[in-house]
Amino acid sequence: MGLRRIRARMKNFIAGFFAGTLALIVGVLGYLRLGLLDVRSDAAIPDRTARFLYSGIHASVRRTAPKLQSPLPQNDETLIAGGKLYLNDCVGCHGEPGKPPSDFGATFYPPAPQFSRVGTKYSEAEVFWVAKHGIRRTGMAAQGSSYTDPKLWSLAAFISRFPNLPPHVLEEIQQTPTK
Amino acid sequence: MKRFALGFVVALIVLPIVCLVYFSLGFSQIRADAKPSALETAVLRAAVRASVRRSAAGVPSPPAANDDDIVAGGKLYVLGCQGCHGDLGGPYQEDNDLYPAPPQLTHAGTQYSEPELYWIVKHGIRMTGMSAYGPFYSEKELWSLAAFLRRIDKLPREMIEKVRQKKAG
């Protein structure tokens, strides 16, 4: 008799679980459909949300990005080439070395990380992957259609060494007129 | 019925946790050079639409825009928006580098009203490439941009020419 009772209880539990699942889905869709989710991007992001988003993104990149070795030589020339790309195309959101943080980068939600101030936890191969493929649901567009792989590797070399770039590299890229 | 209630509650607790853990452990795909599914697009677009409508409800109606305002808004568009939203007078070109892709306004136009467009440009859309431009544009500029955007796919040829004309003098 025990078995039959357990079975009946299980059945009820499972029915309840499905009903709960359904309620959750309907609840979320209803919440979205009614416009109750705030979508403005010029609100301060709560610390906990920011940590959650950034760490989830990092975990996904760590999982997905192939552990490649840069094909470029590790020298100042590579860093300077990458630095020039950075000054041309990334500073608008990610901050210029030696300057205050980017106002424009702060108007995204989540805001663009300020590499020139805080550096990055991402490895060189991960920076390459992110630059190439972008990050969905952020302002980070995929650059793979605009830049060749070697250019992206030089960029990755430069960004992944923030904020410990040799001063003469920074001087070099900032004194030559870009474009 | 007690078991049913228990199952219900367990689902409400466990499923959100599963979602959070799934994301935290990096199982969600995050590369931007892919296309969102039709379902994702439909659900989130409707959510943004509804939220903007709700949020912009308190925005006062726009000042009546004359042709000069629209042209001024168009000039702002050319400088600040067309990189993502489509060249004025240019061919249709999909942008798949951002996820979700920015709407190609020059061809698709927009469903949003002027106060809603004003609100979107000023405040941006969270978790997209659309950042907030409130810090960079004056109220007058925001409204002229909204007036232009509202009409962007229906502008007469000579208006487009006027927008694209270099400032004379």
Interface residues (C-beta under 8 A of the other chain):
Chain A: R9 M10 N12 F13 I14 A15 G16 F17 F18 A19 G20 T21 A23 L24 L29 L32 R33 L34 G35 L36 L37 D38 V39 R40 S41 D42 A43 F52 S55 G56 I57 H58 A59 S60 V61 R62 R63 T64 D103 F104 T107 F108 Y109 P110 K132 H133 G134 I135 R136 R137 T138 G139 M140 A141 A142 Q143 G144 S145 S146
Chain B: M1 K2 R3 F4 A5 L6 G7 F8 V9 V10 A11 L12 L15 P16 L20 F23 S24 L25 G26 F27 S28 Q29 I30 R31 A32 D33 A34 P36 V43 L44 A46 A47 V48 R49 A50 S51 V52 R53 R54 S55 N96 D97 L98 Y99 P100 K122 H123 G124 I125 R126 M127 T128 G129 M130 S131 A132 Y133 G134 P135 F136
